[in-house]
Amino acid sequence: MSGIVGLVNLDGAPLDRGLLARMTACLAFRGPDRQAMEVAANAGLGHTLLRIPGESEREAQPLTLDGRRWIVADARLDARTDLVAALRSEGDDQASLDATDAELILRAYDRWDEACVGHLAGDFTFLVWDAPRQRLFGARDQLGVKPFFYARLGETIVVSNTLDCIRQHHAVSRRLNDAAIADFLLFGTLVETSITAFQQIDRLPPAHSITWSAQHTRRRRYWTLPVDEPLHFKRSEEYSERFRELLQASLADRLRTRRAVVLMSGGVDSTTLAAGAVRLLRERQGDFQLQAITSVYDRLIPDAERQYAGLAADHLRIPIAFDVRDDETSLVDWNRVSARTPEPVESPAAFSAGVEFLVRMSGDARVFLYGEGPDNALRYEWRPYLSHLVVRREARALGRALWSELSAHPRVPFWSSVRRLATGARPEAPEQFPRWLNDDFAARCACLDRWHDYQRRWRSPHSIRPVGHGAFKEGFWQPLFDGCDVDGSFGRVEFRHPFFDLRLLRYLLAVPAMPWCRNKLLIRTAMRGSLPAAVVERRKTTLRVNPDFQRVLANGFPKLAAVPALAQYVDPAAVPSMPRSVLEMRSAMRPLGLNHWLQNVATN
């Protein structure tokens, strides 16, 4: 986690060094360990460093190899060995595994120019100022883990991985972006991946690069998640063996440090990360520190995470801390929260509680492992898989799929649907289009069309895994990554997501849905013997009672004390004073969240 900023006058005008210094200084919360900048005539780069023990002691940016091209980066690269080998095969004899990630990116740029991004994998945002060409080049990682914001102000380009840093420039307008506000009020996040809450500030979408010069601005997509054919191994054991191999490679790239925290529930995904991390760190020489942290509720709602996470920690012989959340800052404490976020969030109280949690729990570890991903990548889509085999007349594969499914799972896949029909149970009603929107605003932003288009947006052309594959389309994970980035920067930690490693992700999306995706059989099979049987066999569970809704039932819903600016987006009188369901509560939180943000953003 580092802060980066770039400032370039494409018309050759001298750079305002004091402005760059102020913009770099405002990034100190992201990088408290070192601040530096480099200014050359009409261009300047600034960098602030969050030093991670065992990983970035030698990091010094802005970085140059020849005095002509400079880089600033917030980057953690995967498959460094492969990248170094590719660089050396192209004649770069100085490329080495001892190099920092920023140096390897700059060497890749020197060798492959703008095509360098096709050789990179990991979590990264970077800027390269190419002085001989008077060109600024930047890129964002394939899934959008790292943020990238920019503004074009006449002939001046302002770029940063921090939205508020760009707002430090005196020429950046404070005018809000109606499309972004509409997305937030409808969905709680920005669906359009190239916009921000501010009209003049743009966001570079995931898997894109951008180039600015006096002659042109060029933005291009450099990567799309492939649609791979299903994998068919001869031995069933090969599926779990390959999973373990790819998981260890992913963890090795994310644990170059020996101090880390794993956010570990009692479910199979996060405990799998913990087991893999323990194995990796114990194979290395020397001491290590791996701390498990589990969020639990002891009184507010029924919760079994303490029991199952405790079993896993005892089995792995790692320390575990329980973060008891019954009394945390919550929705009902809305008016006591002073936290300010770069863009509106559904619950400022939850944001404040998240930052407090990180500050309290991080200790001297600055890497937090997060276990999201498998629920989507291993979504059980048996219907399209069987249809695919039937259409292609793959009788042998069809027979193998049915046999393996029945062998691994006693119940047929549609049994839950049959049971719902037999009992008359109905699925939860979907969230309704909000009636509290300002009518003029809703019409101007075509909010009803946005609402109807939202679900279709996440479908993919994948004929076998349309929903699972679609979940990794551009923008789906932006709320998670943005939340981790903002929370982590204030908490001075970096979140890392091993299941989003591109090698592992593509594998998870290519294993046959039957039997490996049902109840995440792939992971459970791979972890037998490495985790307690009770954890491995535990079915996917969610909290039966929403804790915030429970607090609302007990204490009431916060009153909306609307600021004048809210009325152009929302009819305050139409916002429910007491939501009747969790979905209605989440919907009603958005006007409150926007109102809270407008109060703060207006004072900036």
N, C-alpha and C positions, 0 to 999 in steps of 0.2 A: 504494500500500500504506500504509494508515493504521490506527491502532488506534482503536476506538470503544467506549464503554461508556455505558449508561444505567441509572439507579437511581431508582425511583419508589415512593413509598408511597401507594397508592391510597386509604387511609383518612385521608389528610391529615396524618399524623404528620410531624414535622420530619425532614429528611434528615440522616444522619450524614455530615457533610462530610469528616471524616477518613477514613472508609471509602471514599468516592468518590475521594479523593486517592490512597489506597493502590492502588485498583484502576486508576486512570489511570496511576500510576507503573509498574505492572507491564506496561503496554503500551509502554514506552519502546523495547523491542527492535523493535517494529513501526514506530514513528515516532520516530527519534532527533533530529529537527530542531526539534520544537516540541511542548510539552505545555500543555494548557489545559483548564479545566473551567468550567462555569456551574452554579450552584446557586440555585434559587428555591423557598423553602419546602419542599415535599414532593418535589421532583424535582431531579435533577441529571444533566448530561451531561458526559462527558470525551472528549478527543480527543488523539491523538498523531500527528504528521505525518512521513511520509517525503517530503521535498521532491524533486520531479523537475524538473531544469533545463528551462526553457522552457515549463513546464506549470503548476506549482503554486506559483510564487513568492509569489502574493498570497493563497494559501490561509490562512484563519484561522477555525478552528472551536473550539468551538461557534459557530454563526452564527445571527443573527436579522435580520429585516428590519423588525420593528415592536416588538420587545421583548416580544412575547406568544407567539410560536411560535419554537422553536429547533430546529436540526438538527445532527446529527453524521453523517458519511457517509464510507465508503470507496468511492468511486465514480469511474467513468470512463464518460462517456456517449457513445453513438453518435448520429449524425444530429442534432447540436446545432442546425444551421441550421433543420431542420424543427421542432424543439421550440420554438425562439425564435419562429418564424413563427406557430406555433399559440398561443403565449402572447400575442403581440401582437394576434392576431386576437380574443382573448378580452378585450382591453382592458388588458393589462399593458404599458404603454408603456416601462417600465424594463427589460424583458427584453432582453438583449444577448448577443452572442457573446463579449464581454469578461468575462462573468460566469463564476465558477467553476462546476463541476458541482454542488456542494452548493447553491449559490444557485439554479441552475435547477431543481433538485429541489424546493427550498422554495417557489419561485414556482409550480411546478406544483401543489404541495399547496394553496397559497393559492387557486388557481383552480379545481381539480377535486376537492379534498378527497381521500378515499381512492381515488377513481378515477384519481388522478394516475399510478399505476403503468401504466395502459394507454397512457400517452403517453411512457413511458420505454423506452429500449433501451440495452444496454451491459453493463458489469460493475458491480454495485452492491449494497451493503448500507447501509441508512440507518435512522435513528431521528428522528422528529419529536415533540417534546413540545409539545402544544397546551394551553397554560395556561388559556385561557378555557373550554375544554371539559374540562379535567382528563383529558386523553386522551393516551396514548402510542401512536404509530403507527409501524410498521416494515415493511420489505419487502426481499426478496432477488431478484436478477436472474433472468431466465427460465431459464437453463441451470444456475445455481448456481455460477458462477465464484467469487463471494465468499461466505464463510461467515456464518452468523447463528445464534447460540446464545442460549438464554434459560432462566430458571428462575422459577417462581412459588413464592414463599415466604410463604404466607399472603396478606397484603395488599401484599406487596412484590414488585416486578418487577425482575429483574436481566437485562440484555441486553448482549451484546458480540459482536464478530466473532472473539473469542479464547476458547476453552474454558477455559484456565487462569485467565483473568481472572475468570470467573464463580465459579470454585472459591476465589477469594480471599475471598468472602463467608462469614462464619463460620457462617451458618445452612444452607449447602449441604451436603447429605449426601455422604459419601465412598462410599456403597454403590454397587456396580457393577450394570450393567444386563445381566442374563443374555441377553436377546435380542441385544444388541450383541456380547457375547462369542461367542455361537453363530455369528452372521454372520461374525465375524472368523475363527474357527477353521475354518469351512466354506469361506469364499470369499476370505479375505484382506482383506475390506472390509465396510462396513456396507451391507446391501441396503435395509433400512428407512431412508428418508430423513428421518424425523422423530425419530430417537433418537440418543443418544450412548452412550459407554461408561459413563456415570454415570446412575443411575436418576432423579435429580432434575433433570437438565439435558436440555433438548430442543433439537432442531435444526429451524429453519424450513426446510421443503422448498423447492427451487427454484420460481420462478414463483408464490410465495405472499406475501401480506401478512398482517399481524396487528395487531389493535387491542386495547388494554387500557384499561378505564375501571372506575370503581367499580361500574357496572351490569352489565358483561359483558366477556367475552373472545371476540373473533371472529377466526377464521383462515379465509382464503379463497384459493382459486386464482384468479389473475387472467389467466392465459395458458396456452394449450395449443398445441403445435406443430401448425399446420394441415396438413391432407392436401390438397395442391394437385394439380390435374390436370397431366399431362405437358405441357411446352411444345413447341410445334411452330412453328419459324420457317421462313420461306420460303427463306432462304439458310443453308447450313450454316455460313458464316462468322459469322453472327450469334451462334451459341452461344459461340464463343471471345471474340468482341468483348464480349458481355455479361459473361462471366466476368472479363475484364480490368478492365472498368469497375467491377464490384462489389468486386473485390479491391482496387483502388486506393482506393475509398471506405472500405473497412474499414481499410486501412493508414493512411489519412489521419486517421481517428479515433483510431488507436492510436499514432500517431507525431506528436503535437503537440510532442514534444521532438525535438532534433536529435542526441541521443546515444542509441544503442541497440546491443544485441547481438542477433544472430540465431543461434539454435541450429541449425546447418546440417549435416545429414548430406550424403551424396552422392546422395540420392534427389531426386525431382522436386518433392515438396511443399515442403520447407524451402528448397530453392534457388529455388523460385518466389516464396516470401516475400522472400528476399534480393533477387531481381531487381526485384520490385515496390517494395520499400523504397528501393533505390538510385534507381530512376526518380523516385519521389516526392521524395526528399530533394534530388536534383540539380535538380529543377524549382523548388525554393525558393531564394531568394537566401541567400547566406552559406555558411559552412563547416558541415560535418556530420561525425559520427563514427559509422560503422556497422561494427561488428566481427563477423566470423563466427567461431564457435567450433565445432569438430568433435571429437567423442569418437572415439578410434581405439584399436585394439589392434595393436601391432607384433609381439608374440611369442606371446601367450597363445593366440589363435585366428586363423583366416584372416579378413581384413578388408580390403575394398577402399575404405572410406570416404575415406581420405586421398587416394587418387588422384582420385576423382570430385569430392569437395568442393574439392580444389585446383584442378581444371579450372574449376569454377564461379566460385571466388573470383578467379582470374586473368582470366576473361572479364568479370566485373563490376567488376574493378579495386578490390576492397576487401581490407583485411587479413584474414588468417585465422590463428587460433591452434589448434593441435592439442592436445587434452587426452588425453594418453596414459594409458590406464586399466589397463594390465597389472598395475601394482603398487599400485592404489588399495586403501583400506580395504575389505575384502570379507567375505563370509560366514564364511570360515575365521578371521577376526580377531574373531569375535563377542565373546569375553570381554575384548577390549581396548577395546571401545566403551563410552563413558560417556554417549552422547547420550540425552536424555530427550524423548519425544514426548508430545503431549497425549492421544493414544489409541494403542493398540497398532499396530505396523506389522510386516509380514512380516520385514523385514530392517533392524534398527537400524543395521547396518554400512552398508547402502546409503544410508540417511538421512544418516548422518554424512558419508559420501563426497560426497553431493549438496551439503550445506552447505559443506563444505571447497572444493568446486569453485566454488560461487557466490562465496564470499569471495575466492578466488584469481583468478577470471576477470572479475569485474564492473568493476574499475577505477573510473572515475567515471561509468559508464553504469548507470542504474537500471531500464531497461526491457529485458526479454528477450522476443523474439518466439519463439513455440513453434508448430510446424507440424502439430500433430495435427488430425485431422478428416476429410480427404478419403478415407482408406481406408474409412471407414464411410459417409460421405455419398455416395460414388460406388461403393458396393458394386454388383457386376455381377449384377443380378437379372433375367436375360433371360427366364426361364420365366414369372414372373407378368406381365411386360410383354407378351409375346406372347399370353398367355391373355387379358389385358385387351383387346387389340386384336381378338382373335377373337370374344370374347363380345359386344363392342360392334359387331361387323361393320364395323370401320373398314378396309376393304380397301386403300384408298390408303395409309393410314398403315402398315398391315402390310407392303405391298410396299416402301414407302420404308425401313422398318426393316430388312428382310431385305437389300435392295440395299446400303444404307449399311453394314451389318454386314460383308457379304462384301467390299465395296470397301475398307473400312478394316482388316479383319482377315482374312488369308488362311485361317486355320483356323476351323472351325466351333466354336461356343462349348462344346460338350460333348466336344471332342477329348481334353482331359485326363482325363475320366472313362473314355473308351474306352481310352486308353493304360494307365490303371491296371488296367482289367479284363484287357487283353491281357497285361500283364506280371505280373499277380498281386500287384501292390503293394497294401498295405493302409494305410489312414489310421492315424495315431497313435491309440493307445487312449486313450479319455477318462480324465480323472482319476477315481479311485475314492473312494467314500464313506470317510472316515477311520475306521479301526478303533481308533484310540487315544483316542477320546472317552470321557469318564467316562459309564458307562451311565445312571446316574440323571440326570445333566445332559442327556444326549442325549434321554432320554424326556421330561423336564420341558419342554424347549424345542422338542420336535417336530422335532429336527434332520433326521431322514430326510425328513419332508414338506418342510422348507425346501429340502433338497437337490434333490428332484424338481421343485419349483416354480421353481427358480432360472432355468433356461433359458427357460421359458415367459414369464417376467416381462418379457423384452426384446422380445417380439413386439408389433407394432403392428397396428391395423386397416387400415393402408394396403394396398390390394389390389395395388398395383404394386411398392412398395418396402417390404415388411413388415419386413425385417431392417435395411435401411439407416435407415428412418424410426424403427424401434424402438430403434436405438442412441442416439437423442437423447431418449428418454423420461427422465422424472425419475429421477435417481440413477445412470444408467449411467456418467456421467463424474465422479461424485463422487470416486473414488480419485485420478484425475489432478488435479482442481482442488484437492482437499485437500492433496495432495502438493506442488503448486506453491505453494500458500498458505503452508504451514508451512515448506518449504525457503526460499521467497522471503523470508519474514519474518525468519528467522534470518540469511539472506544479505544482507538489506537491498536486495532488488531486487523488481520486480513483473513477473510473467509475464503476457504478453498473447497472445491466441489469435485471430489474424485470421480463420481459417477458421470460427470459431464466431460470427461476425457474423450476426445473424438474417437480414439481407437476402441475404447470400451463401449461408448454409446452406439457406435455403428454395429458392434457385435451384438449388443442387447436387442437392437432392432432387427437383427438378421436371424436370431434363433427361432426355430419353429414355434408358433404360438401354442401348438399342442405337442407335448404336454408342458413345455417349459415356462410358459407365461402364466398359467393358471396358479393363483396364489403364490406367484414368484417362485415356482418350484426350482428354477435354475439356481437361485441364490441359496435356497434352503438345502438343496442337495450338496452344493459346493461347501457349505459351512457345517455339515454334520461332522461332529468330532472336534470342531474348532470353537463351537459355542455350546452352551448347555442345551440339552434336548428340549427343554421347556420353551426356550427362546426361539430355537429353530422351528419348532412346530406351532408356535403361537400364530394364530390367524391375524390378518390385518385388522387393526382396531382403530377406531376414532373415538374421541371424547363423546360420550353419550349426551352430555349436557354442555352447552357452550358457556364457558366461565363468565364472559362479559354479559351474556343474556341473563345468567343467573344473578349477577350483580344488579342488572337493570330491574329484574323482577323484585329484588329485595329493597332497592334504594331509589328506584325511579330513573327515568331517562333525563339526561342533562337538558336544561332549558336553552333554547336558541336565542341568545341576545344578539340579534343580527346587526352587523355594521351596515352603513348605507350602501356600500358597494355590492353587497350580496344580492340586493333586489334586482339587479340587471341579469342575474342568472337563475334566481330561485324565488318562489313565492313563499316567504317565511311562514305565513299563516297556514300553509298546506302541509308543512312538515309534521309528521306524527309526533305527538307529545309522549306517547307510550306505545312503542312497536309491539305487535302481537306475535311476532315470530323472529327467528334469527335472521332470516333473509330480509325482513322488513327493517330490522334493527340495523343491519349493515347498510342498507340503502339509505336510511335516515341519518346515518353517521356522516355521509358524504357532504351534505350541506353544512353540518357542524364543522367538519374538517376544513372545508373551503372557507367558512367564516373565520375560523381560528387562524388560518394562513393569511387571509386578507388583512386581519388585524395586525399581523406581524410584518408582512411584506410592505405595508403602507408606511411603516416607520423607518424603512431602510433608506 
